[in-house]
Amino acid sequence: MITDRDRLYFQGRAEAELKLAAEARDHAVCQAHYEMATQYLEAAHGAHMRLPPDPQRMARHG
């Protein structure tokens, strides 16, 4: 069973990955960080928290 401490950790990691995605200059790196953020959110809150693709962020790095 996931604890509140686990949820906070996964949420923090998701936020860090989103920041890294926003800072990435390479499209593949941006996408990898975005996907990792999604995995952390799923770990924290379940599959219903999957992030939709962010076309604006992807376009900057494409």
All heavy atoms as TSV, in Angstrom:
chain	resi	resn	atom	element	x	y	z
A	1	MET	N	N	0.844	-1.187	0.000
A	1	MET	CA	C	0.000	0.000	0.000
A	1	MET	C	C	0.887	1.247	0.000
A	1	MET	O	O	1.882	1.312	0.710
A	1	MET	CB	C	-0.900	-0.021	1.237
A	1	MET	CG	C	-1.751	1.204	1.367
A	1	MET	SD	S	-2.838	1.086	2.794
A	1	MET	CE	C	-4.309	1.651	2.041
A	2	ILE	N	N	0.491	2.215	-0.805
A	2	ILE	CA	C	1.266	3.449	-0.908
A	2	ILE	C	C	0.937	4.367	0.275
A	2	ILE	O	O	-0.212	4.511	0.664
A	2	ILE	CB	C	1.002	4.152	-2.260
A	2	ILE	CG1	C	1.991	5.289	-2.474
A	2	ILE	CG2	C	-0.421	4.602	-2.366
A	2	ILE	CD1	C	1.986	5.841	-3.859
A	3	THR	N	N	1.961	4.963	0.826
A	3	THR	CA	C	1.795	5.847	1.976
A	3	THR	C	C	1.737	7.307	1.513
A	3	THR	O	O	2.083	7.626	0.370
A	3	THR	CB	C	2.957	5.687	2.970
A	3	THR	OG1	O	4.156	6.155	2.330
A	3	THR	CG2	C	3.126	4.238	3.408
A	4	ASP	N	N	1.335	8.178	2.414
A	4	ASP	CA	C	1.339	9.614	2.099
A	4	ASP	C	C	2.757	10.085	1.797
A	4	ASP	O	O	2.967	10.918	0.913
A	4	ASP	CB	C	0.759	10.426	3.257
A	4	ASP	CG	C	-0.746	10.268	3.374
A	4	ASP	OD1	O	-1.390	9.862	2.377
A	4	ASP	OD2	O	-1.279	10.544	4.459
A	5	ARG	N	N	3.716	9.535	2.490
A	5	ARG	CA	C	5.122	9.887	2.255
A	5	ARG	C	C	5.540	9.479	0.842
A	5	ARG	O	O	6.226	10.235	0.142
A	5	ARG	CB	C	6.000	9.204	3.295
A	5	ARG	CG	C	7.445	9.581	3.212
A	5	ARG	CD	C	8.213	8.959	4.344
A	5	ARG	NE	N	9.623	9.282	4.207
A	5	ARG	CZ	C	10.534	8.934	5.052
A	5	ARG	NH1	N	10.221	8.236	6.120
A	5	ARG	NH2	N	11.786	9.268	4.868
A	6	ASP	N	N	5.116	8.296	0.409
A	6	ASP	CA	C	5.395	7.843	-0.954
A	6	ASP	C	C	4.766	8.789	-1.974
A	6	ASP	O	O	5.409	9.180	-2.955
A	6	ASP	CB	C	4.845	6.433	-1.194
A	6	ASP	CG	C	5.529	5.369	-0.378
A	6	ASP	OD1	O	6.722	5.536	-0.035
A	6	ASP	OD2	O	4.875	4.347	-0.084
A	7	ARG	N	N	3.501	9.138	-1.737
A	7	ARG	CA	C	2.805	10.046	-2.661
A	7	ARG	C	C	3.542	11.373	-2.784
A	7	ARG	O	O	3.702	11.900	-3.884
A	7	ARG	CB	C	1.374	10.295	-2.187
A	7	ARG	CG	C	0.414	9.256	-2.624
A	7	ARG	CD	C	-1.035	9.685	-2.390
A	7	ARG	NE	N	-1.879	8.533	-2.570
A	7	ARG	CZ	C	-2.144	7.632	-1.623
A	7	ARG	NH1	N	-1.644	7.780	-0.422
A	7	ARG	NH2	N	-2.904	6.594	-1.877
A	8	LEU	N	N	3.982	11.923	-1.677
A	8	LEU	CA	C	4.711	13.187	-1.710
A	8	LEU	C	C	6.019	13.058	-2.477
A	8	LEU	O	O	6.400	13.960	-3.235
A	8	LEU	CB	C	4.971	13.685	-0.280
A	8	LEU	CG	C	3.759	14.216	0.463
A	8	LEU	CD1	C	4.136	14.516	1.916
A	8	LEU	CD2	C	3.221	15.465	-0.219
A	9	TYR	N	N	6.708	11.938	-2.276
A	9	TYR	CA	C	7.958	11.708	-2.998
A	9	TYR	C	C	7.694	11.650	-4.507
A	9	TYR	O	O	8.354	12.335	-5.291
A	9	TYR	CB	C	8.627	10.416	-2.535
A	9	TYR	CG	C	9.791	10.038	-3.415
A	9	TYR	CD1	C	11.020	10.665	-3.274
A	9	TYR	CD2	C	9.648	9.084	-4.420
A	9	TYR	CE1	C	12.086	10.353	-4.107
A	9	TYR	CE2	C	10.711	8.758	-5.247
A	9	TYR	CZ	C	11.928	9.392	-5.090
A	9	TYR	OH	O	12.960	9.080	-5.921
A	10	PHE	N	N	6.714	10.827	-4.905
A	10	PHE	CA	C	6.419	10.675	-6.333
A	10	PHE	C	C	5.932	11.987	-6.943
A	10	PHE	O	O	6.296	12.318	-8.071
A	10	PHE	CB	C	5.388	9.570	-6.558
A	10	PHE	CG	C	5.903	8.187	-6.265
A	10	PHE	CD1	C	5.125	7.281	-5.561
A	10	PHE	CD2	C	7.155	7.770	-6.678
A	10	PHE	CE1	C	5.577	6.005	-5.282
A	10	PHE	CE2	C	7.626	6.501	-6.411
A	10	PHE	CZ	C	6.837	5.612	-5.715
A	11	GLN	N	N	5.141	12.731	-6.210
A	11	GLN	CA	C	4.669	14.023	-6.698
A	11	GLN	C	C	5.848	14.981	-6.896
A	11	GLN	O	O	5.935	15.677	-7.910
A	11	GLN	CB	C	3.656	14.630	-5.719
A	11	GLN	CG	C	3.071	15.943	-6.182
A	11	GLN	CD	C	2.150	15.808	-7.372
A	11	GLN	OE1	O	1.415	14.840	-7.483
A	11	GLN	NE2	N	2.200	16.768	-8.264
A	12	GLY	N	N	6.755	15.010	-5.950
A	12	GLY	CA	C	7.939	15.860	-6.076
A	12	GLY	C	C	8.810	15.467	-7.253
A	12	GLY	O	O	9.337	16.329	-7.970
A	13	ARG	N	N	8.964	14.176	-7.466
A	13	ARG	CA	C	9.747	13.706	-8.603
A	13	ARG	C	C	9.069	14.084	-9.920
A	13	ARG	O	O	9.727	14.481	-10.878
A	13	ARG	CB	C	9.945	12.185	-8.539
A	13	ARG	CG	C	10.891	11.726	-7.451
A	13	ARG	CD	C	12.316	12.280	-7.602
A	13	ARG	NE	N	12.836	11.959	-8.922
A	13	ARG	CZ	C	13.561	12.808	-9.668
A	13	ARG	NH1	N	13.879	13.994	-9.201
A	13	ARG	NH2	N	13.989	12.445	-10.853
A	14	ALA	N	N	7.741	13.981	-9.961
A	14	ALA	CA	C	7.006	14.370	-11.165
A	14	ALA	C	C	7.232	15.851	-11.471
A	14	ALA	O	O	7.501	16.218	-12.624
A	14	ALA	CB	C	5.516	14.079	-10.995
A	15	GLU	N	N	7.157	16.678	-10.459
A	15	GLU	CA	C	7.381	18.110	-10.658
A	15	GLU	C	C	8.799	18.392	-11.143
A	15	GLU	O	O	9.010	19.239	-12.016
A	15	GLU	CB	C	7.080	18.865	-9.367
A	15	GLU	CG	C	5.607	18.849	-9.007
A	15	GLU	CD	C	5.315	19.380	-7.624
A	15	GLU	OE1	O	6.235	19.898	-6.953
A	15	GLU	OE2	O	4.150	19.266	-7.204
A	16	ALA	N	N	9.769	17.682	-10.600
A	16	ALA	CA	C	11.160	17.859	-11.029
A	16	ALA	C	C	11.330	17.438	-12.485
A	16	ALA	O	O	12.029	18.112	-13.260
A	16	ALA	CB	C	12.098	17.054	-10.126
A	17	GLU	N	N	10.687	16.342	-12.875
A	17	GLU	CA	C	10.786	15.877	-14.261
A	17	GLU	C	C	10.126	16.858	-15.226
A	17	GLU	O	O	10.634	17.090	-16.324
A	17	GLU	CB	C	10.166	14.484	-14.408
A	17	GLU	CG	C	10.954	13.383	-13.733
A	17	GLU	CD	C	12.357	13.189	-14.284
A	17	GLU	OE1	O	12.619	13.532	-15.461
A	17	GLU	OE2	O	13.211	12.690	-13.538
A	18	LEU	N	N	9.007	17.448	-14.822
A	18	LEU	CA	C	8.360	18.446	-15.676
A	18	LEU	C	C	9.246	19.675	-15.858
A	18	LEU	O	O	9.314	20.252	-16.948
A	18	LEU	CB	C	7.005	18.842	-15.099
A	18	LEU	CG	C	5.925	17.780	-15.201
A	18	LEU	CD1	C	4.681	18.220	-14.442
A	18	LEU	CD2	C	5.595	17.466	-16.652
A	19	LYS	N	N	9.940	20.060	-14.808
A	19	LYS	CA	C	10.869	21.194	-14.909
A	19	LYS	C	C	11.998	20.853	-15.875
A	19	LYS	O	O	12.375	21.664	-16.725
A	19	LYS	CB	C	11.425	21.538	-13.530
A	19	LYS	CG	C	12.340	22.739	-13.547
A	19	LYS	CD	C	12.794	23.121	-12.155
A	19	LYS	CE	C	13.600	24.397	-12.251
A	19	LYS	NZ	N	14.880	24.311	-11.640
A	20	LEU	N	N	12.541	19.652	-15.751
A	20	LEU	CA	C	13.614	19.231	-16.658
A	20	LEU	C	C	13.119	19.152	-18.100
A	20	LEU	O	O	13.838	19.523	-19.031
A	20	LEU	CB	C	14.186	17.884	-16.214
A	20	LEU	CG	C	14.990	17.920	-14.919
A	20	LEU	CD1	C	15.273	16.504	-14.433
A	20	LEU	CD2	C	16.285	18.701	-15.106
A	21	ALA	N	N	11.886	18.712	-18.289
A	21	ALA	CA	C	11.316	18.662	-19.644
A	21	ALA	C	C	11.221	20.059	-20.231
A	21	ALA	O	O	11.563	20.278	-21.395
A	21	ALA	CB	C	9.937	17.996	-19.606
A	22	ALA	N	N	10.776	21.005	-19.424
A	22	ALA	CA	C	10.634	22.385	-19.897
A	22	ALA	C	C	11.982	23.012	-20.243
A	22	ALA	O	O	12.071	23.862	-21.128
A	22	ALA	CB	C	9.919	23.227	-18.845
A	23	GLU	N	N	13.033	22.581	-19.571
A	23	GLU	CA	C	14.365	23.142	-19.800
A	23	GLU	C	C	15.146	22.429	-20.904
A	23	GLU	O	O	16.160	22.946	-21.371
A	23	GLU	CB	C	15.166	23.094	-18.501
A	23	GLU	CG	C	14.591	23.976	-17.409
A	23	GLU	CD	C	15.245	23.763	-16.063
A	23	GLU	OE1	O	16.054	22.815	-15.911
A	23	GLU	OE2	O	14.931	24.538	-15.143
A	24	ALA	N	N	14.682	21.257	-21.307
A	24	ALA	CA	C	15.416	20.458	-22.298
A	24	ALA	C	C	15.407	21.146	-23.656
A	24	ALA	O	O	14.407	21.714	-24.076
A	24	ALA	CB	C	14.793	19.070	-22.407
A	25	ARG	N	N	16.522	21.072	-24.333
A	25	ARG	CA	C	16.638	21.666	-25.664
A	25	ARG	C	C	16.421	20.630	-26.760
A	25	ARG	O	O	16.124	20.983	-27.883
A	25	ARG	CB	C	18.011	22.301	-25.834
A	25	ARG	CG	C	18.212	23.470	-24.916
A	25	ARG	CD	C	19.613	24.023	-25.039
A	25	ARG	NE	N	19.816	25.064	-24.044
A	25	ARG	CZ	C	19.971	26.334	-24.350
A	25	ARG	NH1	N	19.958	26.716	-25.599
A	25	ARG	NH2	N	20.142	27.218	-23.392
A	26	ASP	N	N	16.552	19.376	-26.409
A	26	ASP	CA	C	16.389	18.291	-27.373
A	26	ASP	C	C	14.993	17.678	-27.216
A	26	ASP	O	O	14.558	17.391	-26.103
A	26	ASP	CB	C	17.468	17.236	-27.118
A	26	ASP	CG	C	17.381	16.088	-28.085
A	26	ASP	OD1	O	17.971	16.199	-29.172
A	26	ASP	OD2	O	16.724	15.083	-27.749
A	27	HIS	N	N	14.299	17.483	-28.333
A	27	HIS	CA	C	12.933	16.950	-28.315
A	27	HIS	C	C	12.865	15.593	-27.617
A	27	HIS	O	O	11.966	15.363	-26.805
A	27	HIS	CB	C	12.390	16.836	-29.741
A	27	HIS	CG	C	11.072	16.160	-29.825
A	27	HIS	ND1	N	9.909	16.761	-29.405
A	27	HIS	CD2	C	10.734	14.924	-30.248
A	27	HIS	CE1	C	8.908	15.921	-29.579
A	27	HIS	NE2	N	9.371	14.808	-30.089
A	28	ALA	N	N	13.795	14.707	-27.904
A	28	ALA	CA	C	13.771	13.370	-27.310
A	28	ALA	C	C	13.983	13.435	-25.799
A	28	ALA	O	O	13.351	12.688	-25.035
A	28	ALA	CB	C	14.835	12.483	-27.954
A	29	VAL	N	N	14.830	14.325	-25.357
A	29	VAL	CA	C	15.074	14.494	-23.920
A	29	VAL	C	C	13.834	15.058	-23.246
A	29	VAL	O	O	13.413	14.592	-22.190
A	29	VAL	CB	C	16.306	15.396	-23.678
A	29	VAL	CG1	C	16.464	15.720	-22.202
A	29	VAL	CG2	C	17.558	14.732	-24.223
A	30	CYS	N	N	13.218	16.048	-23.867
A	30	CYS	CA	C	11.983	16.630	-23.348
A	30	CYS	C	C	10.919	15.554	-23.202
A	30	CYS	O	O	10.284	15.429	-22.152
A	30	CYS	CB	C	11.501	17.733	-24.288
A	30	CYS	SG	S	9.918	18.458	-23.818
A	31	GLN	N	N	10.740	14.771	-24.235
A	31	GLN	CA	C	9.736	13.717	-24.215
A	31	GLN	C	C	10.034	12.681	-23.134
A	31	GLN	O	O	9.128	12.234	-22.425
A	31	GLN	CB	C	9.656	13.051	-25.580
A	31	GLN	CG	C	8.555	12.025	-25.675
A	31	GLN	CD	C	8.405	11.476	-27.076
A	31	GLN	OE1	O	9.096	11.893	-28.002
A	31	GLN	NE2	N	7.498	10.547	-27.237
A	32	ALA	N	N	11.286	12.315	-22.970
A	32	ALA	CA	C	11.658	11.328	-21.948
A	32	ALA	C	C	11.331	11.842	-20.549
A	32	ALA	O	O	10.768	11.110	-19.730
A	32	ALA	CB	C	13.146	10.991	-22.056
A	33	HIS	N	N	11.638	13.102	-20.277
A	33	HIS	CA	C	11.330	13.666	-18.961
A	33	HIS	C	C	9.819	13.755	-18.749
A	33	HIS	O	O	9.319	13.494	-17.659
A	33	HIS	CB	C	11.962	15.049	-18.787
A	33	HIS	CG	C	13.424	14.993	-18.508
A	33	HIS	ND1	N	13.953	14.400	-17.386
A	33	HIS	CD2	C	14.486	15.459	-19.209
A	33	HIS	CE1	C	15.270	14.507	-17.404
A	33	HIS	NE2	N	15.614	15.145	-18.506
A	34	TYR	N	N	9.089	14.115	-19.791
A	34	TYR	CA	C	7.641	14.210	-19.710
A	34	TYR	C	C	7.029	12.840	-19.403
A	34	TYR	O	O	6.135	12.715	-18.570
A	34	TYR	CB	C	7.111	14.771	-21.020
A	34	TYR	CG	C	5.716	15.328	-20.952
A	34	TYR	CD1	C	5.444	16.498	-20.260
A	34	TYR	CD2	C	4.667	14.696	-21.607
A	34	TYR	CE1	C	4.169	17.014	-20.205
A	34	TYR	CE2	C	3.387	15.205	-21.556
A	34	TYR	CZ	C	3.144	16.368	-20.860
A	34	TYR	OH	O	1.873	16.869	-20.803
A	35	GLU	N	N	7.543	11.807	-20.064
A	35	GLU	CA	C	7.056	10.450	-19.816
A	35	GLU	C	C	7.404	9.976	-18.400
A	35	GLU	O	O	6.598	9.311	-17.748
A	35	GLU	CB	C	7.617	9.495	-20.859
A	35	GLU	CG	C	7.005	9.725	-22.234
A	35	GLU	CD	C	7.675	8.934	-23.338
A	35	GLU	OE1	O	8.540	8.077	-23.046
A	35	GLU	OE2	O	7.321	9.173	-24.502
A	36	MET	N	N	8.584	10.338	-17.920
A	36	MET	CA	C	8.955	9.978	-16.555
A	36	MET	C	C	8.046	10.680	-15.545
A	36	MET	O	O	7.631	10.085	-14.544
A	36	MET	CB	C	10.427	10.314	-16.298
A	36	MET	CG	C	11.365	9.385	-17.045
A	36	MET	SD	S	13.105	9.866	-16.912
A	36	MET	CE	C	13.390	9.615	-15.177
A	37	ALA	N	N	7.697	11.942	-15.822
A	37	ALA	CA	C	6.781	12.668	-14.947
A	37	ALA	C	C	5.435	11.959	-14.883
A	37	ALA	O	O	4.842	11.820	-13.810
A	37	ALA	CB	C	6.604	14.106	-15.437
A	38	THR	N	N	4.973	11.492	-16.022
A	38	THR	CA	C	3.714	10.756	-16.068
A	38	THR	C	C	3.793	9.499	-15.221
A	38	THR	O	O	2.864	9.186	-14.466
A	38	THR	CB	C	3.344	10.412	-17.522
A	38	THR	OG1	O	3.125	11.627	-18.237
A	38	THR	CG2	C	2.092	9.553	-17.587
A	39	GLN	N	N	4.896	8.778	-15.318
A	39	GLN	CA	C	5.050	7.552	-14.523
A	39	GLN	C	C	5.034	7.867	-13.026
A	39	GLN	O	O	4.423	7.134	-12.245
A	39	GLN	CB	C	6.355	6.844	-14.898
A	39	GLN	CG	C	6.367	6.290	-16.311
A	39	GLN	CD	C	5.321	5.214	-16.515
A	39	GLN	OE1	O	5.141	4.346	-15.673
A	39	GLN	NE2	N	4.637	5.274	-17.635
A	40	TYR	N	N	5.687	8.932	-12.626
A	40	TYR	CA	C	5.681	9.317	-11.214
A	40	TYR	C	C	4.276	9.709	-10.762
A	40	TYR	O	O	3.858	9.368	-9.648
A	40	TYR	CB	C	6.667	10.451	-10.939
A	40	TYR	CG	C	8.089	9.995	-10.810
A	40	TYR	CD1	C	9.077	10.456	-11.667
A	40	TYR	CD2	C	8.466	9.104	-9.811
A	40	TYR	CE1	C	10.395	10.045	-11.538
A	40	TYR	CE2	C	9.773	8.685	-9.674
A	40	TYR	CZ	C	10.735	9.153	-10.537
A	40	TYR	OH	O	12.031	8.733	-10.401
A	41	LEU	N	N	3.532	10.431	-11.608
A	41	LEU	CA	C	2.168	10.793	-11.250
A	41	LEU	C	C	1.288	9.560	-11.115
A	41	LEU	O	O	0.445	9.484	-10.222
A	41	LEU	CB	C	1.570	11.750	-12.281
A	41	LEU	CG	C	2.046	13.186	-12.199
A	41	LEU	CD1	C	1.478	13.992	-13.357
A	41	LEU	CD2	C	1.652	13.808	-10.874
A	42	GLU	N	N	1.483	8.612	-12.018
A	42	GLU	CA	C	0.718	7.372	-11.921
A	42	GLU	C	C	1.051	6.638	-10.628
A	42	GLU	O	O	0.165	6.073	-9.991
A	42	GLU	CB	C	0.979	6.483	-13.126
A	42	GLU	CG	C	0.328	7.003	-14.392
A	42	GLU	CD	C	0.632	6.160	-15.603
A	42	GLU	OE1	O	1.436	5.204	-15.514
A	42	GLU	OE2	O	0.060	6.457	-16.661
A	43	ALA	N	N	2.303	6.637	-10.243
A	43	ALA	CA	C	2.702	5.981	-8.993
A	43	ALA	C	C	2.079	6.691	-7.797
A	43	ALA	O	O	1.679	6.055	-6.818
A	43	ALA	CB	C	4.227	5.967	-8.864
A	44	ALA	N	N	1.970	8.012	-7.875
A	44	ALA	CA	C	1.444	8.787	-6.762
A	44	ALA	C	C	-0.078	8.745	-6.671
A	44	ALA	O	O	-0.630	8.688	-5.584
A	44	ALA	CB	C	1.901	10.242	-6.868
A	45	HIS	N	N	-0.735	8.765	-7.829
A	45	HIS	CA	C	-2.186	8.972	-7.834
A	45	HIS	C	C	-2.973	7.969	-8.648
A	45	HIS	O	O	-4.196	8.071	-8.722
A	45	HIS	CB	C	-2.503	10.371	-8.367
A	45	HIS	CG	C	-1.841	11.454	-7.604
A	45	HIS	ND1	N	-2.208	11.803	-6.329
A	45	HIS	CD2	C	-0.799	12.265	-7.929
A	45	HIS	CE1	C	-1.438	12.792	-5.910
A	45	HIS	NE2	N	-0.569	13.081	-6.852
A	46	GLY	N	N	-2.310	7.076	-9.328
A	46	GLY	CA	C	-3.022	6.104	-10.151
A	46	GLY	C	C	-3.017	6.495	-11.612
A	46	GLY	O	O	-2.657	7.606	-11.986
A	47	ALA	N	N	-3.419	5.576	-12.453
A	47	ALA	CA	C	-3.353	5.754	-13.908
A	47	ALA	C	C	-4.223	6.907	-14.406
A	47	ALA	O	O	-3.964	7.435	-15.477
A	47	ALA	CB	C	-3.741	4.460	-14.612
A	48	HIS	N	N	-5.228	7.308	-13.649
A	48	HIS	CA	C	-6.092	8.400	-14.099
A	48	HIS	C	C	-5.355	9.740	-14.141
A	48	HIS	O	O	-5.881	10.721	-14.651
A	48	HIS	CB	C	-7.329	8.504	-13.203
A	48	HIS	CG	C	-7.026	8.884	-11.795
A	48	HIS	ND1	N	-6.554	7.990	-10.863
A	48	HIS	CD2	C	-7.105	10.077	-11.164
A	48	HIS	CE1	C	-6.367	8.610	-9.719
A	48	HIS	NE2	N	-6.695	9.871	-9.868
A	49	MET	N	N	-4.116	9.781	-13.625
A	49	MET	CA	C	-3.350	11.030	-13.618
A	49	MET	C	C	-2.399	11.159	-14.807
A	49	MET	O	O	-1.558	12.016	-14.833
A	49	MET	CB	C	-2.547	11.151	-12.320
A	49	MET	CG	C	-3.395	11.384	-11.089
A	49	MET	SD	S	-4.329	12.923	-11.151
A	49	MET	CE	C	-3.017	14.117	-11.137
A	50	ARG	N	N	-2.529	10.311	-15.812
A	50	ARG	CA	C	-1.626	10.388	-16.968
A	50	ARG	C	C	-1.727	11.771	-17.607
A	50	ARG	O	O	-2.807	12.277	-17.849
A	50	ARG	CB	C	-1.985	9.319	-17.990
A	50	ARG	CG	C	-1.100	9.368	-19.222
A	50	ARG	CD	C	-1.345	8.201	-20.135
A	50	ARG	NE	N	-0.771	6.983	-19.604
A	50	ARG	CZ	C	0.516	6.644	-19.684
A	50	ARG	NH1	N	1.363	7.459	-20.260
A	50	ARG	NH2	N	0.939	5.509	-19.194
A	51	LEU	N	N	-0.568	12.364	-17.871
A	51	LEU	CA	C	-0.530	13.681	-18.501
A	51	LEU	C	C	-0.808	13.544	-19.990
A	51	LEU	O	O	-0.246	12.673	-20.650
A	51	LEU	CB	C	0.850	14.313	-18.324
A	51	LEU	CG	C	1.238	14.719	-16.915
A	51	LEU	CD1	C	2.711	15.115	-16.883
A	51	LEU	CD2	C	0.378	15.854	-16.429
A	52	PRO	N	N	-1.640	14.407	-20.546
A	52	PRO	CA	C	-1.818	14.411	-21.994
A	52	PRO	C	C	-0.578	15.032	-22.638
A	52	PRO	O	O	0.143	15.788	-21.986
A	52	PRO	CB	C	-3.045	15.303	-22.202
A	52	PRO	CG	C	-3.045	16.200	-21.021
A	52	PRO	CD	C	-2.457	15.406	-19.880
A	53	PRO	N	N	-0.311	14.724	-23.894
A	53	PRO	CA	C	0.832	15.361	-24.563
A	53	PRO	C	C	0.675	16.878	-24.550
A	53	PRO	O	O	-0.428	17.385	-24.635
A	53	PRO	CB	C	0.759	14.823	-25.993
A	53	PRO	CG	C	-0.047	13.579	-25.884
A	53	PRO	CD	C	-1.009	13.792	-24.749
A	54	ASP	N	N	1.780	17.566	-24.417
A	54	ASP	CA	C	1.778	19.024	-24.397
A	54	ASP	C	C	2.357	19.505	-25.724
A	54	ASP	O	O	3.572	19.600	-25.875
A	54	ASP	CB	C	2.619	19.532	-23.223
A	54	ASP	CG	C	2.623	21.048	-23.107
A	54	ASP	OD1	O	2.221	21.741	-24.064
A	54	ASP	OD2	O	3.042	21.534	-22.054
A	55	PRO	N	N	1.499	19.787	-26.715
A	55	PRO	CA	C	1.998	20.166	-28.048
A	55	PRO	C	C	2.880	21.401	-28.037
A	55	PRO	O	O	3.843	21.487	-28.773
A	55	PRO	CB	C	0.735	20.419	-28.850
A	55	PRO	CG	C	-0.385	19.872	-28.057
A	55	PRO	CD	C	0.070	19.787	-26.635
A	56	GLN	N	N	2.574	22.361	-27.177
A	56	GLN	CA	C	3.373	23.587	-27.133
A	56	GLN	C	C	4.787	23.284	-26.659
A	56	GLN	O	O	5.759	23.757	-27.230
A	56	GLN	CB	C	2.707	24.608	-26.223
A	56	GLN	CG	C	3.378	25.966	-26.274
A	56	GLN	CD	C	2.627	26.981	-25.439
A	56	GLN	OE1	O	1.959	26.629	-24.478
A	56	GLN	NE2	N	2.737	28.234	-25.806
A	57	ARG	N	N	4.917	22.480	-25.612
A	57	ARG	CA	C	6.236	22.126	-25.103
A	57	ARG	C	C	6.990	21.304	-26.138
A	57	ARG	O	O	8.164	21.512	-26.384
A	57	ARG	CB	C	6.116	21.344	-23.793
A	57	ARG	CG	C	7.477	20.956	-23.244
A	57	ARG	CD	C	7.365	20.212	-21.929
A	57	ARG	NE	N	6.915	21.132	-20.907
A	57	ARG	CZ	C	6.060	20.816	-19.941
A	57	ARG	NH1	N	5.549	19.630	-19.866
A	57	ARG	NH2	N	5.698	21.705	-19.059
A	58	MET	N	N	6.303	20.360	-26.767
A	58	MET	CA	C	6.953	19.514	-27.763
A	58	MET	C	C	7.373	20.330	-28.983
A	58	MET	O	O	8.416	20.100	-29.551
A	58	MET	CB	C	6.021	18.376	-28.188
A	58	MET	CG	C	5.666	17.437	-27.075
A	58	MET	SD	S	7.148	16.711	-26.328
A	58	MET	CE	C	6.405	15.374	-25.449
A	59	ALA	N	N	6.570	21.304	-29.376
A	59	ALA	CA	C	6.875	22.125	-30.545
A	59	ALA	C	C	8.138	22.950	-30.343
A	59	ALA	O	O	8.915	23.164	-31.267
A	59	ALA	CB	C	5.705	23.047	-30.874
A	60	ARG	N	N	8.359	23.390	-29.104
A	60	ARG	CA	C	9.574	24.176	-28.815
A	60	ARG	C	C	10.830	23.366	-29.039
A	60	ARG	O	O	11.889	23.911	-29.283
A	60	ARG	CB	C	9.558	24.657	-27.367
A	60	ARG	CG	C	8.607	25.761	-27.083
A	60	ARG	CD	C	8.937	26.375	-25.747
A	60	ARG	NE	N	9.122	25.367	-24.728
A	60	ARG	CZ	C	8.388	25.248	-23.618
A	60	ARG	NH1	N	7.395	26.074	-23.414
A	60	ARG	NH2	N	8.634	24.317	-22.739
A	61	HIS	N	N	10.723	22.056	-28.873
A	61	HIS	CA	C	11.907	21.204	-28.899
A	61	HIS	C	C	11.941	20.310	-30.129
A	61	HIS	O	O	12.747	19.414	-30.218
A	61	HIS	CB	C	11.966	20.336	-27.636
A	61	HIS	CG	C	11.952	21.179	-26.389
A	61	HIS	ND1	N	13.035	21.940	-26.011
A	61	HIS	CD2	C	11.005	21.410	-25.467
A	61	HIS	CE1	C	12.740	22.586	-24.901
A	61	HIS	NE2	N	11.510	22.277	-24.545
A	62	GLY	N	N	11.039	20.500	-31.061
A	62	GLY	CA	C	10.943	19.631	-32.221
A	62	GLY	C	C	11.720	20.080	-33.350
A	62	GLY	O	O	12.509	20.305	-33.974
